[in-house]
Amino acid sequence: MKDVAPILEAAGCYEARNQAVREVVPEFEPTMPWKIVLASDRLSSEVLHFFKVVVRLASGEEGQ
């Protein structure tokens, strides 16, 4: 298995990702745990579903 992390870092992918998360949660720091989740229950209907970013802030609260 090849480690592509250095290539992604050099291409600026991680910084672009961090900036995108900061647009939603301005307090975001790369060391904070975060994830992308479905914002709606995909089993309850057949409408278009959206995703949201959830970040565990330093205070222990979750920013969305």
N, CA, C and O atoms as a Tinker XYZ file with bonds, in Angstrom:
   256  protein
     1  N      0.838000   -1.171000    0.000000    73     2
     2  CA     0.000000    0.000000    0.000000    64     1     3
     3  C      0.888000    1.241000    0.000000    63     2     4     5
     4  O      1.879000    1.301000    0.727000    81     3
     5  N      0.533000    2.214000   -0.805000    73     3     6
     6  CA     1.299000    3.458000   -0.917000    64     5     7
     7  C      0.690000    4.538000   -0.034000    63     6     8     9
     8  O     -0.531000    4.674000    0.051000    81     7
     9  N      1.553000    5.300000    0.619000    73     7    10
    10  CA     1.122000    6.431000    1.430000    64     9    11
    11  C      1.031000    7.659000    0.528000    63    10    12    13
    12  O      2.056000    8.182000    0.091000    81    11
    13  N     -0.178000    8.119000    0.248000    73    11    14
    14  CA    -0.367000    9.277000   -0.621000    64    13    15
    15  C     -0.493000   10.583000    0.163000    63    14    16    17
    16  O     -0.650000   11.649000   -0.432000    81    15
    17  N     -0.426000   10.507000    1.495000    73    15    18
    18  CA    -0.572000   11.698000    2.331000    64    17    19
    19  C      0.409000   12.812000    1.951000    63    18    20    21
    20  O     -0.002000   13.970000    1.875000    81    19
    21  N      1.695000   12.506000    1.708000    73    19    22
    22  CA     2.612000   13.594000    1.324000    64    21    23
    23  C      2.210000   14.285000    0.015000    63    22    24    25
    24  O      2.402000   15.492000   -0.136000    81    23
    25  N      1.661000   13.530000   -0.913000    73    23    26
    26  CA     1.223000   14.118000   -2.186000    64    25    27
    27  C      0.017000   15.025000   -1.951000    63    26    28    29
    28  O     -0.053000   16.132000   -2.486000    81    27
    29  N     -0.929000   14.546000   -1.145000    73    27    30
    30  CA    -2.107000   15.363000   -0.833000    64    29    31
    31  C     -1.722000   16.630000   -0.070000    63    30    32    33
    32  O     -2.273000   17.702000   -0.321000    81    31
    33  N     -0.779000   16.502000    0.857000    73    31    34
    34  CA    -0.287000   17.664000    1.602000    64    33    35
    35  C      0.362000   18.671000    0.655000    63    34    36    37
    36  O      0.088000   19.868000    0.743000    81    35
    37  N      1.203000   18.204000   -0.232000    73    35    38
    38  CA     1.901000   19.085000   -1.169000    64    37    39
    39  C      0.926000   19.773000   -2.123000    63    38    40    41
    40  O      1.163000   20.905000   -2.544000    81    39
    41  N     -0.153000   19.104000   -2.459000    73    39    42
    42  CA    -1.149000   19.675000   -3.366000    64    41    43
    43  C     -2.100000   20.632000   -2.653000    63    42    44    45
    44  O     -2.915000   21.291000   -3.299000    81    43
    45  N     -2.002000   20.714000   -1.323000    73    43    46
    46  CA    -2.844000   21.627000   -0.564000    64    45    47
    47  C     -4.228000   21.072000   -0.236000    63    46    48    49
    48  O     -5.114000   21.823000    0.171000    81    47
    49  N     -4.422000   19.769000   -0.409000    73    47    50
    50  CA    -5.744000   19.169000   -0.171000    64    49    51
    51  C     -6.185000   19.293000    1.285000    63    50    52    53
    52  O     -7.342000   19.609000    1.557000    81    51
    53  N     -5.277000   19.047000    2.211000    73    51    54
    54  CA    -5.649000   19.097000    3.626000    64    53    55
    55  C     -5.977000   20.522000    4.063000    63    54    56    57
    56  O     -6.906000   20.728000    4.844000    81    55
    57  N     -5.240000   21.493000    3.577000    73    55    58
    58  CA    -5.532000   22.888000    3.932000    64    57    59
    59  C     -6.867000   23.325000    3.331000    63    58    60    61
    60  O     -7.626000   24.052000    3.971000    81    59
    61  N     -7.155000   22.887000    2.112000    73    59    62
    62  CA    -8.447000   23.209000    1.496000    64    61    63
    63  C     -9.586000   22.580000    2.290000    63    62    64    65
    64  O    -10.625000   23.208000    2.492000    81    63
    65  N     -9.393000   21.342000    2.741000    73    63    66
    66  CA   -10.398000   20.669000    3.560000    64    65    67
    67  C    -10.611000   21.436000    4.868000    63    66    68    69
    68  O    -11.750000   21.674000    5.270000    81    67
    69  N     -9.522000   21.821000    5.526000    73    67    70
    70  CA    -9.616000   22.554000    6.793000    64    69    71
    71  C    -10.337000   23.886000    6.605000    63    70    72    73
    72  O    -11.140000   24.283000    7.450000    81    71
    73  N    -10.058000   24.568000    5.518000    73    71    74
    74  CA   -10.734000   25.843000    5.235000    64    73    75
    75  C    -12.225000   25.626000    5.025000    63    74    76    77
    76  O    -13.035000   26.435000    5.477000    81    75
    77  N    -12.599000   24.545000    4.345000    73    75    78
    78  CA   -14.011000   24.247000    4.115000    64    77    79
    79  C    -14.726000   23.983000    5.442000    63    78    80    81
    80  O    -15.850000   24.444000    5.640000    81    79
    81  N    -14.090000   23.255000    6.340000    73    79    82
    82  CA   -14.698000   22.991000    7.649000    64    81    83
    83  C    -14.804000   24.293000    8.436000    63    82    84    85
    84  O    -15.807000   24.517000    9.113000    81    83
    85  N    -13.787000   25.160000    8.363000    73    83    86
    86  CA   -13.815000   26.450000    9.070000    64    85    87
    87  C    -14.922000   27.371000    8.566000    63    86    88    89
    88  O    -15.400000   28.220000    9.318000    81    87
    89  N    -15.336000   27.221000    7.318000    73    87    90
    90  CA   -16.439000   28.035000    6.801000    64    89    91
    91  C    -17.737000   27.712000    7.531000    63    90    92    93
    92  O    -18.604000   28.575000    7.673000    81    91
    93  N    -17.872000   26.478000    7.990000    73    91    94
    94  CA   -19.072000   26.047000    8.697000    64    93    95
    95  C    -18.909000   26.229000   10.202000    63    94    96    97
    96  O    -19.835000   26.669000   10.883000    81    95
    97  N    -17.717000   25.886000   10.726000    73    95    98
    98  CA   -17.424000   25.988000   12.158000    64    97    99
    99  C    -16.134000   26.808000   12.300000    63    98   100   101
   100  O    -15.041000   26.242000   12.269000    81    99
   101  N    -16.248000   28.135000   12.454000    73    99   102
   102  CA   -15.071000   29.006000   12.471000    64   101   103
   103  C    -14.029000   28.650000   13.539000    63   102   104   105
   104  O    -12.847000   28.949000   13.364000    81   103
   105  N    -14.449000   28.015000   14.645000    73   103   106
   106  CA   -13.522000   27.670000   15.729000    64   105   107
   107  C    -12.693000   26.430000   15.421000    63   106   108   109
   108  O    -11.825000   26.066000   16.215000    81   107
   109  N    -12.935000   25.775000   14.292000    73   107   110
   110  CA   -12.278000   24.512000   13.962000    64   109   111
   111  C    -10.762000   24.632000   13.916000    63   110   112   113
   112  O    -10.214000   25.574000   13.342000    81   111
   113  N    -10.103000   23.669000   14.526000    73   111   114
   114  CA    -8.650000   23.479000   14.437000    64   113   115
   115  C     -8.429000   22.041000   13.967000    63   114   116   117
   116  O     -9.188000   21.153000   14.355000    81   115
   117  N     -7.418000   21.790000   13.148000    73   115   118
   118  CA    -7.204000   20.449000   12.595000    64   117   119
   119  C     -7.029000   19.341000   13.633000    63   118   120   121
   120  O     -7.202000   18.167000   13.303000    81   119
   121  N     -6.693000   19.681000   14.872000    73   119   122
   122  CA    -6.527000   18.653000   15.900000    64   121   123
   123  C     -7.851000   18.227000   16.531000    63   122   124   125
   124  O     -7.895000   17.248000   17.276000    81   123
   125  N     -8.933000   18.958000   16.239000    73   123   126
   126  CA   -10.250000   18.635000   16.803000    64   125   127
   127  C    -10.868000   17.458000   16.058000    63   126   128   129
   128  O    -10.744000   17.355000   14.838000    81   127
   129  N    -11.541000   16.561000   16.801000    73   127   130
   130  CA   -12.263000   15.477000   16.121000    64   129   131
   131  C    -13.426000   16.053000   15.319000    63   130   132   133
   132  O    -14.108000   16.970000   15.777000    81   131
   133  N    -13.650000   15.514000   14.121000    73   131   134
   134  CA   -14.741000   15.985000   13.291000    64   133   135
   135  C    -15.192000   14.869000   12.372000    63   134   136   137
   136  O    -14.481000   13.885000   12.172000    81   135
   137  N    -16.394000   15.033000   11.811000    73   135   138
   138  CA   -16.920000   14.038000   10.886000    64   137   139
   139  C    -17.970000   14.687000    9.997000    63   138   140   141
   140  O    -18.455000   15.782000   10.281000    81   139
   141  N    -18.310000   14.001000    8.926000    73   139   142
   142  CA   -19.374000   14.419000    8.028000    64   141   143
   143  C    -20.496000   13.406000    8.184000    63   142   144   145
   144  O    -20.267000   12.200000    8.087000    81   143
   145  N    -21.712000   13.893000    8.425000    73   143   146
   146  CA   -22.860000   13.011000    8.662000    64   145   147
   147  C    -24.039000   13.447000    7.794000    63   146   148   149
   148  O    -24.094000   14.581000    7.320000    81   147
   149  N    -24.983000   12.522000    7.596000    73   147   150
   150  CA   -26.224000   12.875000    6.912000    64   149   151
   151  C    -27.038000   13.775000    7.820000    63   150   152   153
   152  O    -27.176000   13.495000    9.011000    81   151
   153  N    -27.575000   14.846000    7.276000    73   151   154
   154  CA   -28.349000   15.787000    8.067000    64   153   155
   155  C    -29.807000   15.362000    8.211000    63   154   156   157
   156  O    -30.561000   15.968000    8.971000    81   155
   157  N    -30.198000   14.329000    7.487000    73   155   158
   158  CA   -31.584000   13.865000    7.559000    64   157   159
   159  C    -31.610000   12.341000    7.606000    63   158   160   161
   160  O    -30.604000   11.683000    7.341000    81   159
   161  N    -32.753000   11.798000    7.941000    73   159   162
   162  CA   -32.923000   10.352000    8.004000    64   161   163
   163  C    -33.202000    9.833000    6.597000    63   162   164   165
   164  O    -34.293000   10.033000    6.063000    81   163
   165  N    -32.243000    9.183000    6.012000    73   163   166
   166  CA   -32.388000    8.747000    4.623000    64   165   167
   167  C    -33.431000    7.663000    4.438000    63   166   168   169
   168  O    -33.870000    7.422000    3.314000    81   167
   169  N    -33.836000    7.009000    5.505000    73   167   170
   170  CA   -34.838000    5.959000    5.395000    64   169   171
   171  C    -36.264000    6.480000    5.507000    63   170   172   173
   172  O    -37.210000    5.764000    5.178000    81   171
   173  N    -36.431000    7.723000    5.969000    73   171   174
   174  CA   -37.779000    8.240000    6.199000    64   173   175
   175  C    -38.444000    8.792000    4.939000    63   174   176   177
   176  O    -39.668000    8.914000    4.897000    81   175
   177  N    -37.665000    9.126000    3.918000    73   175   178
   178  CA   -38.257000    9.655000    2.688000    64   177   179
   179  C    -37.268000    9.512000    1.545000    63   178   180   181
   180  O    -36.116000    9.120000    1.731000    81   179
   181  N    -37.749000    9.839000    0.375000    73   179   182
   182  CA   -36.897000    9.753000   -0.811000    64   181   183
   183  C    -36.511000   11.133000   -1.330000    63   182   184   185
   184  O    -36.251000   11.295000   -2.523000    81   183
   185  N    -36.472000   12.120000   -0.455000    73   183   186
   186  CA   -36.071000   13.469000   -0.848000    64   185   187
   187  C    -34.550000   13.550000   -0.950000    63   186   188   189
   188  O    -33.837000   12.633000   -0.542000    81   187
   189  N    -34.080000   14.636000   -1.490000    73   187   190
   190  CA   -32.643000   14.873000   -1.586000    64   189   191
   191  C    -32.061000   15.038000   -0.185000    63   190   192   193
   192  O    -32.582000   15.811000    0.618000    81   191
   193  N    -31.013000   14.333000    0.102000    73   191   194
   194  CA   -30.404000   14.375000    1.430000    64   193   195
   195  C    -29.151000   15.239000    1.413000    63   194   196   197
   196  O    -28.421000   15.282000    0.423000    81   195
   197  N    -28.918000   15.923000    2.523000    73   195   198
   198  CA   -27.758000   16.792000    2.660000    64   197   199
   199  C    -26.853000   16.281000    3.767000    63   198   200   201
   200  O    -27.289000   15.563000    4.667000    81   199
   201  N    -25.605000   16.656000    3.685000    73   199   202
   202  CA   -24.625000   16.294000    4.703000    64   201   203
   203  C    -24.311000   17.519000    5.546000    63   202   204   205
   204  O    -24.512000   18.655000    5.116000    81   203
   205  N    -23.815000   17.273000    6.754000    73   203   206
   206  CA   -23.365000   18.376000    7.602000    64   205   207
   207  C    -22.058000   17.970000    8.279000    63   206   208   209
   208  O    -21.749000   16.787000    8.426000    81   207
   209  N    -21.315000   18.972000    8.678000    73   207   210
   210  CA   -20.050000   18.761000    9.382000    64   209   211
   211  C    -20.325000   18.893000   10.875000    63   210   212   213
   212  O    -21.005000   19.823000   11.309000    81   211
   213  N    -19.796000   17.965000   11.650000    73   211   214
   214  CA   -19.915000   18.012000   13.106000    64   213   215
   215  C    -18.496000   18.037000   13.676000    63   214   216   217
   216  O    -17.683000   17.167000   13.364000    81   215
   217  N    -18.203000   19.032000   14.509000    73   215   218
   218  CA   -16.873000   19.194000   15.104000    64   217   219
   219  C    -17.002000   19.180000   16.617000    63   218   220   221
   220  O    -17.862000   19.864000   17.172000    81   219
   221  N    -16.155000   18.405000   17.294000    73   219   222
   222  CA   -16.121000   18.461000   18.761000    64   221   223
   223  C    -15.200000   19.610000   19.141000    63   222   224   225
   224  O    -13.992000   19.560000   18.910000    81   223
   225  N    -15.788000   20.646000   19.727000    73   223   226
   226  CA   -15.039000   21.851000   20.106000    64   225   227
   227  C    -14.234000   21.596000   21.389000    63   226   228   229
   228  O    -14.449000   20.604000   22.086000    81   227
   229  N    -13.314000   22.505000   21.679000    73   227   230
   230  CA   -12.466000   22.365000   22.871000    64   229   231
   231  C    -13.299000   22.334000   24.149000    63   230   232   233
   232  O    -12.888000   21.737000   25.143000    81   231
   233  N    -14.463000   22.971000   24.128000    73   231   234
   234  CA   -15.344000   22.982000   25.302000    64   233   235
   235  C    -16.063000   21.658000   25.502000    63   234   236   237
   236  O    -16.703000   21.456000   26.534000    81   235
   237  N    -15.968000   20.746000   24.528000    73   235   238
   238  CA   -16.661000   19.471000   24.597000    64   237   239
   239  C    -17.974000   19.486000   23.855000    63   238   240   241
   240  O    -18.561000   18.431000   23.612000    81   239
   241  N    -18.451000   20.677000   23.484000    73   239   242
   242  CA   -19.695000   20.791000   22.728000    64   241   243
   243  C    -19.443000   20.446000   21.261000    63   242   244   245
   244  O    -18.300000   20.425000   20.803000    81   243
   245  N    -20.514000   20.179000   20.543000    73   243   246
   246  CA   -20.393000   19.899000   19.125000    64   245   247
   247  C    -20.856000   21.105000   18.325000    63   246   248   249
   248  O    -21.956000   21.614000   18.540000    81   247
   249  N    -20.016000   21.562000   17.401000    73   247   250
   250  CA   -20.383000   22.631000   16.483000    64   249   251
   251  C    -20.839000   22.013000   15.179000    63   250   252   253
   252  O    -20.273000   21.016000   14.730000    81   251
   253  N    -21.883000   22.608000   14.552000    73   251   254
   254  CA   -22.408000   22.051000   13.311000    64   253   255
   255  C    -22.589000   23.126000   12.285000    63   254   256
   256  O    -23.025000   22.846000   11.168000    81   255
